[in-house]
Amino acid sequence: DGSWAEPGHLVAGLDRDGARALGRAFGQVAVFEWSQAAGVLAVVACDGARVVGRPARVAPVQATGAGAGPPGEGAGPSGC
């Protein structure tokens, strides 16, 4: 219903196993994985092999803050 929201972080350059490990380290059940090249947004379980993905249409976002750079491929922890 869209009522749940929490801060998330993008970590570019991690492979799927690295993203899972990072998610587990921060107590996450799953992480989002975005592949710009494939145009797919996936939810990846941190404790197993389950991956649910679908084609994604991602709107451009203006990067702000220290270390902000161009968007790229990557996966990072985000609460699910």
GIURUR-V411372 format. One record per residue. N is the residue number from 1. PHI is phi in radians with two decimals (NA if undefined). OMEGA is omega in whole degrees, -180 to 180 (NA if undefined). NEAR is the number of other C-alpha atoms within 12 Angstrom. Layout:
N	PHI	OMEGA	NEAR
N	PHI	OMEGA	NEAR
This chain:
1	NA	177	4
2	1.40	-176	6
3	-1.48	-179	5
4	-1.79	176	8
5	-2.60	174	10
6	-2.69	180	11
7	-1.09	176	11
8	-2.36	-179	18
9	-2.38	176	20
10	-1.78	176	27
11	-2.15	-178	28
12	-1.43	172	24
13	1.61	177	18
14	-1.46	170	24
15	-1.45	-175	20
16	-1.06	-180	33
17	-1.12	178	23
18	-1.14	178	22
19	-1.16	177	34
20	-1.08	-180	34
21	-1.09	179	25
22	-1.13	177	28
23	-1.04	178	33
24	-1.06	-179	23
25	-1.06	180	18
26	-1.81	174	19
27	1.26	-180	18
28	-1.55	177	24
29	-1.45	-177	24
30	-2.67	175	34
31	-2.25	172	43
32	-1.56	176	38
33	-2.23	180	41
34	-2.08	175	36
35	-1.96	179	28
36	-1.10	-177	21
37	-1.09	-179	13
38	-1.55	-178	17
39	1.18	-176	18
40	-2.17	171	22
41	-1.91	-176	24
42	-2.23	169	27
43	-1.84	-174	33
44	-2.03	178	35
45	-1.15	-180	32
46	-1.36	-175	32
47	-1.93	-180	21
48	-2.93	-175	16
49	-1.71	-176	13
50	-1.21	177	16
51	-2.39	176	21
52	-2.11	-177	17
53	-2.29	176	19
54	-2.70	177	17
55	-1.00	-176	17
56	-2.12	169	18
57	-1.96	-175	13
58	-1.91	178	14
59	-1.37	177	9
60	-1.05	179	10
61	-2.19	178	11
62	-1.36	179	10
63	-1.30	178	13
64	-2.37	174	10
65	1.58	-180	7
66	-1.11	177	6
67	1.37	180	10
68	-1.18	-179	15
69	-2.44	-179	14
70	-1.20	178	14
71	-1.19	178	23
72	-2.70	178	23
73	-1.42	175	23
74	2.95	176	30
75	-2.37	179	37
76	-2.81	-177	39
77	-1.20	174	36
78	-2.77	-178	31
79	-1.11	179	23
80	-2.16	NA	22
